[in-house]
Amino acid sequence: MESIKDKTPHKDDDEEEEDDEEEVVVMAAMTGAGADQDQEKKKRKGGAAVSQPSCQAERCKADLSEAKRYHRRHKVCESHSKSPVVIVSGLRQRFCQQCSRFHELAEFDDTKRSCRRRLAGHNERRRKAQAHPPVAGWCLICGGVSDLC
């Protein structure tokens, strides 16, 4: 009688080593601590390193590997995140602080760093918070406690 163990296909040693590498990468991703683990996360199956993050702005050579996490995540260097005009994909754009992405300049008012759409939502939320009815006894004209002005 054959056992179930005998029927399962066996992996060669090369496949087992690749699986071990993948497990290290997964474990490093789950713990998220330490520089050594960060290096392990960057490794691919074949051991090749993943390309270093760089800014989306055309002709920007900024290396984001040592940049703040925010700038690495959104692929924009600190300089271009605050610039009034940046060329991205051949278009004149600006980085929106609210959306964390580039928009065409027409979507911004003057020198604002947030696009019109997101600023409108922000202002609407602020107005809702202040739209409470006045407290009885407070005068809306002079701000005093008198009912007569």
Buried (B, 14 or more C-beta within 10 A) or exposed (E): EEEEEEEEEEEEEEEEEBEEBEEBBEEBEEEEEEEEBEEBBBBEEEEEEEEEBBBBBEEBEBEBEEBEEEBBEBBBBBEBBEBEEBBBEEEEBBBBBEBEBBBEEEBBEEEBBBBBEBBEEEEEEEEEEEEEEEEEEEEEEEEEEEEEE
